[in-house]
Amino acid sequence: MTYKILILKKADDDLAWFRKSDKQSYIKCFDLVHDTAEFPREGLGKPERLKYFEEEVWSRRVNDFDRMVYTIYEEEKEIDVSSFKGHYQ
């Protein structure tokens, strides 16, 4: 079952920054999104569920510092990507 992926404004801005400044991480972001749509809780980037959130919030490594942070909405089969840049901001 493939999940629908929504890229939120902050995440879109992060992608634009990577596109200009870090092509390798930019490409990795797309690999992570593709993998997340198929396997939201396992796979590339060492998925890790974040604590202290009511929703099911996860992160995956883009590089040593940056993380893709996303929320899984199981009933809707939807994933909202909130950021790609920074560390759990």
Secondary structure, DSSP 8 states (H G I E B T S, - for coil): ---EEEE-HHHHHHHHHHHHH-HHHHHHHHHHHHHHHH-TTSSTT--EE-SS-SSEEEEEESSSS-EEEEEEETTTTEEEEEESSSS--
